[in-house]
Amino acid sequence: MTSSPTASHNNAAPHTDREFVMRFTSTPRGARLARLLVGERLDAWGVPYRSPAHDTFSLITGELCANAVQHGHVPGRDFRVRLTVTAGVLRIEVTDTRTERRPADTRRPTTPPPDSETGRGLLLVEHLATRWGVKPRAGAPGKTVWAEL
């Protein structure tokens, strides 16, 4: 696990007010830790625990990290979380190393059968996030699923 919780000043991207980046083991425990650390970072940045924005963004983070573990897992590879605040917009990016398993359509996630116990995570993300999407991982195999609030 590696961390870079400092502000970023990358000339190729829009100015980022705050940035937190960390890699996590591709396990349920890693996904839980990612959600907890993002929640801690949000609180430190002035989005307090139990506020609607904190609760919503923590839920979105949990869903994206769980998907990275369940659908993006490659043995021996971690997933990466990048949290930024730019001009008041919270953005979470979860990157895994599995290229071939991408969400089918970010405009309308597939609704699972009523008796299914899984498959509703991206429906929650679509409903809760202001915007979300999927992009290829830059410079390596994989994908990044992102959401903004």
KETORBA-233302 format. One record per residue: residue in one letter; residue number from 1; x, y, z of N, C-alpha, C, O in turn. Coordinates in Angstrom, 1 decimal. Example, Ala and Ser with C-alpha at 12.3 -4.5 7.8 and 13.67 -1.06 7.14 Angstrom:
BEGIN
+------+-----+--------+--------+--------+--------+---------+--------+--------+--------+--------+--------+--------+--------+
| type | seq |  neast | nnorth |    nup | caeast | canorth |   caup |  ceast | cnorth |    cup |  oeast | onorth |    oup |
+------+-----+--------+--------+--------+--------+---------+--------+--------+--------+--------+--------+--------+--------+
|    a |   1 |   13.2 |   -5.7 |    7.8 |   12.3 |    -4.5 |    7.8 |   13.2 |   -3.3 |    7.8 |   14.2 |   -3.3 |    8.5 |
|    s |   2 |   12.8 |   -2.2 |    7.1 |   13.7 |    -1.1 |    7.1 |   12.9 |    0.0 |    7.9 |   13.4 |    1.1 |    8.0 |
+------+-----+--------+--------+--------+--------+---------+--------+--------+--------+--------+--------+--------+--------+
***
This chain:
BEGIN
+------+-----+--------+--------+--------+--------+---------+--------+--------+--------+--------+--------+--------+--------+
| type | seq |  neast | nnorth |    nup | caeast | canorth |   caup |  ceast | cnorth |    cup |  oeast | onorth |    oup |
+------+-----+--------+--------+--------+--------+---------+--------+--------+--------+--------+--------+--------+--------+
|    m |   1 |    0.8 |   -1.2 |    0.0 |    0.0 |     0.0 |    0.0 |    0.9 |    1.2 |    0.0 |    1.8 |    1.3 |    0.8 |
|    t |   2 |    0.6 |    2.2 |   -0.9 |    1.4 |     3.4 |   -1.0 |    0.5 |    4.6 |   -0.9 |   -0.7 |    4.5 |   -1.3 |
|    s |   3 |    1.0 |    5.7 |   -0.5 |    0.1 |     6.9 |   -0.3 |    0.8 |    8.1 |   -0.8 |    2.0 |    8.3 |   -0.7 |
|    s |   4 |    0.0 |    9.0 |   -1.3 |    0.5 |    10.4 |   -1.7 |   -0.6 |   11.4 |   -1.3 |   -1.3 |   11.8 |   -2.3 |
|    p |   5 |   -0.8 |   11.7 |   -0.1 |   -1.9 |    12.5 |    0.3 |   -1.8 |   14.0 |    0.2 |   -2.5 |   14.8 |    0.8 |
|    t |   6 |   -0.8 |   14.5 |   -0.6 |   -0.5 |    15.9 |   -0.7 |   -1.2 |   16.5 |   -1.9 |   -1.8 |   15.8 |   -2.8 |
|    a |   7 |   -1.2 |   17.8 |   -2.0 |   -1.8 |    18.5 |   -3.2 |   -1.0 |   18.2 |   -4.4 |    0.2 |   17.9 |   -4.4 |
|    s |   8 |   -1.7 |   18.2 |   -5.6 |   -1.0 |    17.9 |   -6.8 |   -1.1 |   19.1 |   -7.7 |   -2.1 |   19.8 |   -7.7 |
|    h |   9 |    0.0 |   19.3 |   -8.4 |    0.1 |    20.4 |   -9.4 |    0.6 |   19.9 |  -10.7 |    1.7 |   20.1 |  -11.1 |
|    n |  10 |   -0.3 |   19.2 |  -11.4 |    0.1 |    18.6 |  -12.7 |   -0.4 |   19.6 |  -13.8 |   -1.5 |   19.9 |  -13.9 |
|    n |  11 |    0.6 |   20.0 |  -14.6 |    0.2 |    21.0 |  -15.7 |   -0.7 |   20.4 |  -16.8 |   -1.3 |   21.2 |  -17.5 |
|    a |  12 |   -0.7 |   19.1 |  -16.9 |   -1.5 |    18.5 |  -18.0 |   -3.0 |   18.3 |  -17.5 |   -3.9 |   18.1 |  -18.4 |
|    a |  13 |   -3.3 |   18.5 |  -16.3 |   -4.7 |    18.4 |  -15.8 |   -5.1 |   19.7 |  -15.2 |   -4.3 |   20.5 |  -14.8 |
|    p |  14 |   -6.5 |   19.9 |  -15.0 |   -6.9 |    21.1 |  -14.3 |   -6.4 |   21.1 |  -12.9 |   -6.0 |   20.1 |  -12.3 |
|    h |  15 |   -6.3 |   22.3 |  -12.4 |   -5.7 |    22.5 |  -11.0 |   -6.5 |   21.7 |  -10.0 |   -7.8 |   21.8 |  -10.0 |
|    t |  16 |   -5.9 |   20.9 |   -9.2 |   -6.5 |    20.1 |   -8.2 |   -6.2 |   20.7 |   -6.9 |   -5.1 |   20.9 |   -6.5 |
|    d |  17 |   -7.3 |   21.1 |   -6.1 |   -7.1 |    21.7 |   -4.8 |   -6.5 |   20.8 |   -3.8 |   -5.7 |   21.1 |   -3.0 |
|    r |  18 |   -7.0 |   19.5 |   -3.8 |   -6.5 |    18.5 |   -2.9 |   -6.5 |   17.1 |   -3.6 |   -7.3 |   16.9 |   -4.5 |
|    e |  19 |   -5.6 |   16.3 |   -3.2 |   -5.5 |    15.0 |   -3.8 |   -5.0 |   13.9 |   -2.8 |   -4.2 |   14.2 |   -1.9 |
|    f |  20 |   -5.6 |   12.8 |   -2.8 |   -5.2 |    11.6 |   -2.0 |   -5.2 |   10.4 |   -2.9 |   -6.2 |   10.1 |   -3.6 |
|    v |  21 |   -4.0 |    9.7 |   -3.0 |   -3.9 |     8.6 |   -3.8 |   -3.3 |    7.4 |   -3.0 |   -2.3 |    7.6 |   -2.3 |
|    m |  22 |   -3.8 |    6.3 |   -3.1 |   -3.3 |     5.1 |   -2.4 |   -3.6 |    3.8 |   -3.2 |   -4.7 |    3.7 |   -3.8 |
|    r |  23 |   -2.7 |    2.8 |   -3.1 |   -3.0 |     1.5 |   -3.6 |   -3.5 |    0.6 |   -2.5 |   -3.0 |    0.7 |   -1.3 |
|    f |  24 |   -4.3 |   -0.3 |   -2.8 |   -4.9 |    -1.3 |   -1.8 |   -4.8 |   -2.7 |   -2.4 |   -4.9 |   -2.9 |   -3.6 |
|    t |  25 |   -4.7 |   -3.7 |   -1.5 |   -4.8 |    -5.1 |   -1.9 |   -6.2 |   -5.3 |   -2.5 |   -7.2 |   -4.8 |   -2.0 |
|    s |  26 |   -6.2 |   -6.1 |   -3.5 |   -7.5 |    -6.4 |   -4.2 |   -8.2 |   -7.5 |   -3.4 |   -8.4 |   -8.6 |   -3.9 |
|    t |  27 |   -8.7 |   -7.2 |   -2.2 |   -9.4 |    -8.1 |   -1.3 |  -10.5 |   -7.3 |   -0.7 |  -10.5 |   -6.1 |   -0.8 |
|    p |  28 |  -11.5 |   -8.0 |   -0.2 |  -12.6 |    -7.3 |    0.5 |  -12.1 |   -6.4 |    1.7 |  -12.6 |   -5.3 |    1.9 |
|    r |  29 |  -11.0 |   -6.8 |    2.3 |  -10.4 |    -6.0 |    3.4 |   -9.8 |   -4.7 |    2.8 |   -9.9 |   -3.7 |    3.4 |
|    g |  30 |   -9.2 |   -4.8 |    1.6 |   -8.6 |    -3.7 |    1.0 |   -9.7 |   -2.7 |    0.6 |   -9.5 |   -1.5 |    0.7 |
|    a |  31 |  -10.8 |   -3.2 |    0.1 |  -11.9 |    -2.3 |   -0.3 |  -12.5 |   -1.6 |    0.9 |  -12.8 |   -0.4 |    0.8 |
|    r |  32 |  -12.6 |   -2.3 |    2.0 |  -13.2 |    -1.7 |    3.2 |  -12.2 |   -0.6 |    3.7 |  -12.6 |    0.5 |    4.1 |
|    l |  33 |  -10.9 |   -0.9 |    3.7 |   -9.9 |     0.1 |    4.2 |   -9.9 |    1.3 |    3.3 |   -9.8 |    2.4 |    3.8 |
|    a |  34 |  -10.1 |    1.1 |    2.0 |  -10.1 |     2.2 |    1.0 |  -11.3 |    3.1 |    1.4 |  -11.2 |    4.4 |    1.4 |
|    r |  35 |  -12.5 |    2.5 |    1.6 |  -13.7 |     3.3 |    2.0 |  -13.5 |    4.1 |    3.3 |  -13.8 |    5.2 |    3.4 |
|    l |  36 |  -12.9 |    3.4 |    4.3 |  -12.7 |     4.1 |    5.5 |  -11.7 |    5.2 |    5.4 |  -11.8 |    6.3 |    6.0 |
|    l |  37 |  -10.6 |    5.0 |    4.7 |   -9.6 |     6.1 |    4.5 |  -10.1 |    7.3 |    3.7 |   -9.8 |    8.4 |    4.0 |
|    v |  38 |  -10.9 |    7.0 |    2.7 |  -11.5 |     8.1 |    1.9 |  -12.5 |    8.9 |    2.9 |  -12.5 |   10.1 |    2.8 |
|    g |  39 |  -13.2 |    8.2 |    3.7 |  -14.1 |     8.9 |    4.7 |  -13.3 |    9.7 |    5.6 |  -13.7 |   10.9 |    5.9 |
|    e |  40 |  -12.1 |    9.2 |    6.1 |  -11.3 |    10.0 |    7.0 |  -10.7 |   11.2 |    6.3 |  -10.7 |   12.3 |    6.8 |
|    r |  41 |  -10.3 |   11.1 |    5.0 |   -9.8 |    12.2 |    4.2 |  -10.8 |   13.2 |    4.0 |  -10.6 |   14.4 |    4.1 |
|    l |  42 |  -12.1 |   12.8 |    3.6 |  -13.2 |    13.8 |    3.4 |  -13.4 |   14.6 |    4.7 |  -13.5 |   15.8 |    4.6 |
|    d |  43 |  -13.4 |   13.9 |    5.9 |  -13.6 |    14.7 |    7.1 |  -12.5 |   15.7 |    7.3 |  -12.7 |   16.8 |    7.7 |
|    a |  44 |  -11.2 |   15.2 |    7.1 |  -10.1 |    16.1 |    7.2 |  -10.1 |   17.3 |    6.3 |   -9.6 |   18.4 |    6.6 |
|    w |  45 |  -10.8 |   17.1 |    5.1 |  -10.9 |    18.2 |    4.1 |  -12.1 |   19.1 |    4.3 |  -12.4 |   19.9 |    3.5 |
|    g |  46 |  -12.9 |   18.8 |    5.4 |  -14.0 |    19.7 |    5.7 |  -15.4 |   19.1 |    5.3 |  -16.4 |   19.9 |    5.3 |
|    v |  47 |  -15.4 |   17.9 |    4.9 |  -16.7 |    17.2 |    4.6 |  -17.0 |   16.3 |    5.8 |  -16.5 |   15.1 |    5.8 |
|    p |  48 |  -17.7 |   16.8 |    6.8 |  -17.7 |    16.0 |    8.1 |  -18.5 |   14.7 |    8.0 |  -19.4 |   14.5 |    7.2 |
|    y |  49 |  -18.0 |   13.8 |    8.9 |  -18.7 |    12.5 |    9.1 |  -20.2 |   12.8 |    9.3 |  -20.6 |   13.8 |   10.0 |
|    r |  50 |  -21.0 |   11.9 |    8.9 |  -22.5 |    11.9 |    9.0 |  -23.2 |   13.1 |    8.2 |  -24.4 |   13.3 |    8.4 |
|    s |  51 |  -22.4 |   13.8 |    7.4 |  -23.1 |    14.8 |    6.6 |  -23.6 |   14.1 |    5.3 |  -23.0 |   13.0 |    5.0 |
|    p |  52 |  -24.6 |   14.6 |    4.7 |  -25.1 |    14.0 |    3.4 |  -24.0 |   13.7 |    2.4 |  -24.0 |   12.7 |    1.8 |
|    a |  53 |  -23.2 |   14.7 |    2.2 |  -22.1 |    14.6 |    1.1 |  -21.1 |   13.5 |    1.6 |  -20.7 |   12.7 |    0.7 |
|    h |  54 |  -20.7 |   13.4 |    2.8 |  -19.8 |    12.4 |    3.3 |  -20.4 |   11.0 |    3.2 |  -19.8 |   10.1 |    2.6 |
|    d |  55 |  -21.7 |   10.9 |    3.6 |  -22.3 |     9.5 |    3.6 |  -22.5 |    9.1 |    2.1 |  -22.2 |    7.9 |    1.8 |
|    t |  56 |  -22.9 |   10.0 |    1.2 |  -23.1 |     9.6 |   -0.2 |  -21.8 |    9.3 |   -0.8 |  -21.7 |    8.3 |   -1.5 |
|    f |  57 |  -20.7 |   10.1 |   -0.6 |  -19.5 |     9.8 |   -1.2 |  -18.8 |    8.5 |   -0.7 |  -18.1 |    7.8 |   -1.4 |
|    s |  58 |  -19.0 |    8.2 |    0.6 |  -18.5 |     7.0 |    1.2 |  -19.2 |    5.8 |    0.5 |  -18.5 |    4.8 |    0.3 |
|    l |  59 |  -20.5 |    5.9 |    0.3 |  -21.2 |     4.8 |   -0.3 |  -20.7 |    4.6 |   -1.8 |  -20.5 |    3.4 |   -2.2 |
|    i |  60 |  -20.6 |    5.7 |   -2.5 |  -20.1 |     5.5 |   -3.9 |  -18.7 |    4.9 |   -3.9 |  -18.4 |    4.0 |   -4.7 |
|    t |  61 |  -17.8 |    5.3 |   -3.0 |  -16.5 |     4.8 |   -2.9 |  -16.5 |    3.3 |   -2.6 |  -15.8 |    2.5 |   -3.2 |
|    g |  62 |  -17.4 |    2.9 |   -1.6 |  -17.5 |     1.5 |   -1.3 |  -17.9 |    0.6 |   -2.4 |  -17.4 |   -0.5 |   -2.6 |
|    e |  63 |  -18.9 |    1.1 |   -3.2 |  -19.4 |     0.4 |   -4.4 |  -18.3 |    0.2 |   -5.4 |  -18.1 |   -0.9 |   -6.0 |
|    l |  64 |  -17.6 |    1.3 |   -5.7 |  -16.5 |     1.2 |   -6.8 |  -15.4 |    0.4 |   -6.3 |  -14.8 |   -0.4 |   -7.1 |
|    c |  65 |  -15.0 |    0.4 |   -5.0 |  -13.9 |    -0.4 |   -4.6 |  -14.3 |   -1.9 |   -4.5 |  -13.5 |   -2.8 |   -4.9 |
|    a |  66 |  -15.6 |   -2.2 |   -4.1 |  -16.1 |    -3.6 |   -4.1 |  -16.1 |   -4.1 |   -5.5 |  -15.7 |   -5.3 |   -5.7 |
|    n |  67 |  -16.5 |   -3.3 |   -6.5 |  -16.4 |    -3.7 |   -7.9 |  -15.0 |   -4.0 |   -8.4 |  -14.8 |   -5.0 |   -9.1 |
|    a |  68 |  -14.1 |   -3.2 |   -8.0 |  -12.7 |    -3.4 |   -8.4 |  -12.2 |   -4.7 |   -7.8 |  -11.4 |   -5.4 |   -8.5 |
|    v |  69 |  -12.6 |   -5.1 |   -6.6 |  -12.2 |    -6.4 |   -6.0 |  -12.9 |   -7.5 |   -6.7 |  -12.3 |   -8.5 |   -7.1 |
|    q |  70 |  -14.2 |   -7.4 |   -6.9 |  -15.0 |    -8.5 |   -7.4 |  -14.8 |   -8.7 |   -8.9 |  -14.7 |   -9.8 |   -9.4 |
|    h |  71 |  -14.8 |   -7.6 |   -9.7 |  -14.8 |    -7.7 |  -11.2 |  -13.4 |   -7.4 |  -11.8 |  -13.2 |   -7.7 |  -13.0 |
|    g |  72 |  -12.6 |   -6.7 |  -11.1 |  -11.3 |    -6.2 |  -11.6 |  -10.1 |   -6.9 |  -11.1 |   -8.9 |   -6.5 |  -11.4 |
|    h |  73 |  -10.3 |   -7.9 |  -10.2 |   -9.2 |    -8.6 |   -9.5 |   -8.3 |   -9.3 |  -10.5 |   -8.8 |  -10.1 |  -11.3 |
|    v |  74 |   -7.0 |   -9.1 |  -10.4 |   -6.0 |    -9.9 |  -11.1 |   -5.1 |  -10.4 |  -10.0 |   -4.5 |   -9.5 |   -9.3 |
|    p |  75 |   -4.8 |  -11.7 |   -9.9 |   -4.0 |   -12.1 |   -8.8 |   -2.6 |  -11.4 |   -8.8 |   -1.9 |  -11.3 |   -9.8 |
|    g |  76 |   -2.3 |  -11.0 |   -7.6 |   -1.0 |   -10.3 |   -7.4 |   -1.0 |   -8.8 |   -7.7 |    0.0 |   -8.1 |   -7.6 |
|    r |  77 |   -2.1 |   -8.3 |   -8.1 |   -2.2 |    -6.9 |   -8.5 |   -3.1 |   -6.1 |   -7.6 |   -4.2 |   -6.6 |   -7.2 |
|    d |  78 |   -2.8 |   -4.9 |   -7.2 |   -3.6 |    -4.0 |   -6.3 |   -4.5 |   -3.2 |   -7.2 |   -4.5 |   -3.2 |   -8.4 |
|    f |  79 |   -5.4 |   -2.5 |   -6.5 |   -6.2 |    -1.5 |   -7.1 |   -5.8 |   -0.2 |   -6.5 |   -5.3 |   -0.1 |   -5.4 |
|    r |  80 |   -6.1 |    0.9 |   -7.3 |   -5.7 |     2.3 |   -6.8 |   -6.9 |    3.1 |   -6.7 |   -7.8 |    3.1 |   -7.5 |
|    v |  81 |   -6.9 |    4.0 |   -5.6 |   -7.9 |     4.9 |   -5.4 |   -7.3 |    6.3 |   -5.4 |   -6.2 |    6.6 |   -4.9 |
|    r |  82 |   -7.9 |    7.2 |   -6.2 |   -7.5 |     8.6 |   -6.3 |   -8.7 |    9.5 |   -5.9 |   -9.8 |    9.4 |   -6.6 |
|    l |  83 |   -8.6 |   10.3 |   -4.9 |   -9.6 |    11.2 |   -4.4 |   -9.1 |   12.6 |   -4.7 |   -8.0 |   12.9 |   -4.2 |
|    t |  84 |   -9.9 |   13.4 |   -5.3 |   -9.5 |    14.8 |   -5.6 |  -10.7 |   15.7 |   -5.3 |  -11.9 |   15.4 |   -5.3 |
|    v |  85 |  -10.3 |   17.0 |   -5.0 |  -11.3 |    18.1 |   -4.9 |  -10.8 |   19.1 |   -5.8 |   -9.6 |   19.6 |   -5.7 |
|    t |  86 |  -11.6 |   19.5 |   -6.8 |  -11.2 |    20.5 |   -7.8 |  -12.4 |   21.4 |   -7.9 |  -13.5 |   21.0 |   -8.4 |
|    a |  87 |  -12.2 |   22.7 |   -7.6 |  -13.2 |    23.7 |   -7.7 |  -14.5 |   23.2 |   -7.0 |  -15.6 |   23.5 |   -7.5 |
|    g |  88 |  -14.4 |   22.6 |   -5.9 |  -15.5 |    22.2 |   -5.1 |  -16.2 |   20.9 |   -5.5 |  -17.2 |   20.5 |   -4.9 |
|    v |  89 |  -15.6 |   20.2 |   -6.5 |  -16.1 |    18.9 |   -7.0 |  -15.3 |   17.8 |   -6.4 |  -14.1 |   17.7 |   -6.6 |
|    l |  90 |  -16.0 |   16.9 |   -5.7 |  -15.3 |    15.7 |   -5.2 |  -15.3 |   14.7 |   -6.4 |  -16.3 |   14.5 |   -7.0 |
|    r |  91 |  -14.2 |   14.0 |   -6.6 |  -14.0 |    13.0 |   -7.6 |  -13.3 |   11.8 |   -7.0 |  -12.2 |   12.0 |   -6.4 |
|    i |  92 |  -13.8 |   10.6 |   -7.2 |  -13.2 |     9.4 |   -6.9 |  -12.9 |    8.6 |   -8.1 |  -13.7 |    8.5 |   -9.0 |
|    e |  93 |  -11.7 |    8.1 |   -8.2 |  -11.3 |     7.2 |   -9.3 |  -10.7 |    5.9 |   -8.7 |   -9.9 |    6.0 |   -7.9 |
|    v |  94 |  -11.3 |    4.8 |   -9.2 |  -10.8 |     3.5 |   -8.8 |  -10.3 |    2.8 |  -10.0 |  -11.0 |    2.5 |  -10.9 |
|    t |  95 |   -9.0 |    2.4 |  -10.0 |   -8.3 |     1.8 |  -11.1 |   -7.9 |    0.4 |  -10.8 |   -7.3 |    0.2 |   -9.7 |
|    d |  96 |   -8.3 |   -0.5 |  -11.6 |   -7.9 |    -1.9 |  -11.5 |   -7.1 |   -2.3 |  -12.8 |   -7.0 |   -1.5 |  -13.7 |
|    t |  97 |   -6.6 |   -3.5 |  -12.8 |   -5.7 |    -3.9 |  -13.9 |   -6.4 |   -4.9 |  -14.8 |   -5.7 |   -5.5 |  -15.7 |
|    r |  98 |   -7.7 |   -5.0 |  -14.7 |   -8.4 |    -6.0 |  -15.6 |   -9.1 |   -5.2 |  -16.7 |  -10.0 |   -4.5 |  -16.5 |
|    t |  99 |   -8.6 |   -5.4 |  -17.9 |   -9.1 |    -4.6 |  -19.1 |  -10.4 |   -5.1 |  -19.6 |  -11.3 |   -4.4 |  -20.0 |
|    e | 100 |  -10.6 |   -6.5 |  -19.7 |  -11.7 |    -7.1 |  -20.4 |  -13.0 |   -7.0 |  -19.6 |  -14.1 |   -7.3 |  -20.2 |
|    r | 101 |  -13.0 |   -6.7 |  -18.4 |  -14.3 |    -6.6 |  -17.6 |  -14.6 |   -5.2 |  -17.3 |  -14.3 |   -4.7 |  -16.2 |
|    r | 102 |  -15.3 |   -4.6 |  -18.2 |  -15.8 |    -3.2 |  -18.1 |  -17.3 |   -3.1 |  -17.9 |  -18.0 |   -4.0 |  -18.5 |
|    p | 103 |  -17.8 |   -2.1 |  -17.2 |  -19.3 |    -2.0 |  -17.2 |  -19.7 |   -1.8 |  -18.7 |  -19.1 |   -1.1 |  -19.4 |
|    a | 104 |  -20.8 |   -2.4 |  -19.0 |  -21.3 |    -2.4 |  -20.4 |  -21.7 |   -1.1 |  -20.9 |  -21.4 |   -0.7 |  -22.0 |
|    d | 105 |  -22.4 |   -0.3 |  -20.1 |  -23.0 |     1.0 |  -20.6 |  -23.1 |    1.9 |  -19.4 |  -23.9 |    1.7 |  -18.5 |
|    t | 106 |  -22.3 |    3.0 |  -19.4 |  -22.4 |     3.9 |  -18.3 |  -23.6 |    4.9 |  -18.4 |  -23.8 |    5.6 |  -17.4 |
|    r | 107 |  -24.3 |    4.9 |  -19.5 |  -25.5 |     5.7 |  -19.6 |  -26.7 |    5.1 |  -18.9 |  -27.6 |    5.7 |  -18.4 |
|    r | 108 |  -26.7 |    3.7 |  -18.8 |  -27.8 |     3.0 |  -18.1 |  -27.3 |    1.6 |  -17.7 |  -27.3 |    0.7 |  -18.5 |
|    p | 109 |  -26.8 |    1.5 |  -16.5 |  -26.4 |     0.2 |  -16.0 |  -27.5 |   -0.8 |  -16.1 |  -28.7 |   -0.5 |  -15.9 |
|    t | 110 |  -27.1 |   -2.1 |  -16.3 |  -28.1 |    -3.1 |  -16.4 |  -28.8 |   -3.4 |  -15.0 |  -28.1 |   -3.5 |  -14.0 |
|    t | 111 |  -30.1 |   -3.6 |  -15.1 |  -30.8 |    -3.9 |  -13.8 |  -30.8 |   -5.4 |  -13.7 |  -31.2 |   -6.1 |  -14.6 |
|    p | 112 |  -30.3 |   -5.9 |  -12.6 |  -30.3 |    -7.4 |  -12.4 |  -31.7 |   -7.9 |  -12.1 |  -32.7 |   -7.2 |  -11.9 |
|    p | 113 |  -31.9 |   -9.2 |  -12.3 |  -33.2 |    -9.8 |  -12.0 |  -33.6 |   -9.5 |  -10.5 |  -32.7 |   -9.4 |   -9.7 |
|    p | 114 |  -34.9 |   -9.5 |  -10.2 |  -35.4 |    -9.1 |   -8.9 |  -34.8 |  -10.1 |   -7.8 |  -34.7 |   -9.6 |   -6.7 |
|    d | 115 |  -34.6 |  -11.3 |   -8.1 |  -34.1 |   -12.3 |   -7.1 |  -32.6 |  -12.3 |   -7.0 |  -32.1 |  -13.1 |   -6.2 |
|    s | 116 |  -31.9 |  -11.5 |   -7.7 |  -30.4 |   -11.5 |   -7.7 |  -30.0 |  -10.8 |   -6.4 |  -30.6 |   -9.8 |   -6.0 |
|    e | 117 |  -28.9 |  -11.3 |   -5.8 |  -28.4 |   -10.7 |   -4.5 |  -27.3 |   -9.7 |   -4.8 |  -26.8 |   -9.1 |   -3.9 |
|    t | 118 |  -26.9 |   -9.6 |   -6.1 |  -25.8 |    -8.7 |   -6.5 |  -26.2 |   -7.9 |   -7.7 |  -27.2 |   -8.2 |   -8.3 |
|    g | 119 |  -25.3 |   -7.0 |   -8.2 |  -25.5 |    -6.3 |   -9.4 |  -26.2 |   -5.0 |   -9.4 |  -26.6 |   -4.5 |  -10.4 |
|    r | 120 |  -26.3 |   -4.4 |   -8.2 |  -27.0 |    -3.1 |   -8.1 |  -26.0 |   -2.0 |   -7.8 |  -26.5 |   -0.8 |   -7.6 |
|    g | 121 |  -24.7 |   -2.2 |   -7.6 |  -23.8 |    -1.2 |   -7.2 |  -23.7 |    0.0 |   -8.2 |  -23.7 |    1.1 |   -7.7 |
|    l | 122 |  -23.6 |   -0.3 |   -9.5 |  -23.5 |     0.8 |  -10.4 |  -24.9 |    1.6 |  -10.6 |  -24.9 |    2.7 |  -10.9 |
|    l | 123 |  -26.0 |    0.9 |  -10.3 |  -27.2 |     1.6 |  -10.2 |  -27.2 |    2.6 |   -9.1 |  -27.7 |    3.7 |   -9.3 |
|    l | 124 |  -26.7 |    2.2 |   -8.0 |  -26.6 |     3.2 |   -6.8 |  -25.6 |    4.3 |   -7.2 |  -26.0 |    5.5 |   -7.0 |
|    v | 125 |  -24.5 |    4.0 |   -7.8 |  -23.6 |     5.1 |   -8.2 |  -24.2 |    6.0 |   -9.2 |  -24.1 |    7.2 |   -9.1 |
|    e | 126 |  -25.0 |    5.5 |  -10.2 |  -25.7 |     6.3 |  -11.2 |  -26.7 |    7.2 |  -10.5 |  -26.8 |    8.4 |  -10.8 |
|    h | 127 |  -27.4 |    6.7 |   -9.5 |  -28.4 |     7.5 |   -8.8 |  -27.8 |    8.6 |   -7.9 |  -28.3 |    9.7 |   -7.8 |
|    l | 128 |  -26.7 |    8.2 |   -7.2 |  -26.1 |     9.1 |   -6.2 |  -25.1 |   10.1 |   -6.8 |  -25.0 |   11.3 |   -6.3 |
|    a | 129 |  -24.3 |    9.8 |   -7.8 |  -23.3 |    10.6 |   -8.3 |  -23.9 |   11.7 |   -9.3 |  -24.9 |   11.5 |   -9.9 |
|    t | 130 |  -23.2 |   12.8 |   -9.3 |  -23.6 |    13.8 |  -10.3 |  -23.2 |   13.4 |  -11.7 |  -24.0 |   13.5 |  -12.7 |
|    r | 131 |  -22.0 |   12.8 |  -11.8 |  -21.5 |    12.2 |  -13.1 |  -20.7 |   11.0 |  -12.7 |  -20.1 |   10.9 |  -11.7 |
|    w | 132 |  -20.6 |   10.0 |  -13.7 |  -19.7 |     8.9 |  -13.5 |  -19.4 |    8.3 |  -14.8 |  -20.1 |    8.6 |  -15.8 |
|    g | 133 |  -18.3 |    7.5 |  -14.9 |  -17.9 |     6.9 |  -16.2 |  -16.8 |    5.9 |  -16.0 |  -16.3 |    5.7 |  -14.9 |
|    v | 134 |  -16.3 |    5.4 |  -17.2 |  -15.3 |     4.5 |  -17.2 |  -14.3 |    4.9 |  -18.3 |  -14.7 |    5.4 |  -19.4 |
|    k | 135 |  -13.0 |    4.8 |  -18.0 |  -12.0 |     5.1 |  -19.1 |  -10.9 |    4.1 |  -19.0 |  -10.7 |    3.5 |  -17.9 |
|    p | 136 |  -10.2 |    3.9 |  -20.1 |   -9.0 |     3.0 |  -20.0 |   -8.0 |    3.5 |  -19.1 |   -7.8 |    4.7 |  -18.9 |
|    r | 137 |   -7.3 |    2.6 |  -18.5 |   -6.2 |     2.9 |  -17.6 |   -5.0 |    3.5 |  -18.4 |   -4.7 |    2.9 |  -19.5 |
|    a | 138 |   -4.5 |    4.6 |  -18.0 |   -3.4 |     5.3 |  -18.7 |   -2.1 |    4.5 |  -18.6 |   -1.6 |    4.3 |  -17.5 |
|    g | 139 |   -1.6 |    4.1 |  -19.8 |   -0.2 |     3.6 |  -19.9 |   -0.1 |    2.1 |  -19.4 |    1.0 |    1.6 |  -19.4 |
|    a | 140 |   -1.2 |    1.4 |  -19.1 |   -1.1 |     0.0 |  -18.7 |   -2.5 |   -0.6 |  -18.9 |   -3.5 |    0.1 |  -19.0 |
|    p | 141 |   -2.5 |   -2.0 |  -18.8 |   -3.8 |    -2.6 |  -18.9 |   -4.7 |   -2.3 |  -17.7 |   -4.2 |   -2.1 |  -16.6 |
|    g | 142 |   -6.0 |   -2.2 |  -18.0 |   -6.9 |    -2.0 |  -16.9 |   -7.9 |   -0.9 |  -17.3 |   -8.0 |   -0.4 |  -18.4 |
|    k | 143 |   -8.6 |   -0.4 |  -16.2 |   -9.6 |     0.6 |  -16.4 |   -9.7 |    1.4 |  -15.2 |   -9.3 |    1.0 |  -14.1 |
|    t | 144 |  -10.3 |    2.6 |  -15.3 |  -10.6 |     3.5 |  -14.2 |  -12.1 |    3.8 |  -14.2 |  -12.6 |    4.3 |  -15.2 |
|    v | 145 |  -12.8 |    3.5 |  -13.1 |  -14.2 |     3.9 |  -13.0 |  -14.2 |    5.1 |  -12.0 |  -13.6 |    5.0 |  -11.0 |
|    w | 146 |  -14.8 |    6.1 |  -12.4 |  -14.8 |     7.4 |  -11.7 |  -16.2 |    7.9 |  -11.4 |  -17.2 |    7.5 |  -12.1 |
|    a | 147 |  -16.3 |    8.7 |  -10.4 |  -17.6 |     9.3 |  -10.0 |  -17.4 |   10.7 |   -9.4 |  -16.3 |   10.9 |   -8.7 |
|    e | 148 |  -18.3 |   11.6 |   -9.6 |  -18.2 |    13.0 |   -9.1 |  -19.4 |   13.3 |   -8.3 |  -20.5 |   12.8 |   -8.6 |
|    l | 149 |  -19.2 |   14.2 |   -7.4 |  -20.3 |    14.7 |   -6.5 |  -20.1 |   16.2 |   -6.3 |  -20.9 |   16.8 |   -5.6 |
+------+-----+--------+--------+--------+--------+---------+--------+--------+--------+--------+--------+--------+--------+
***
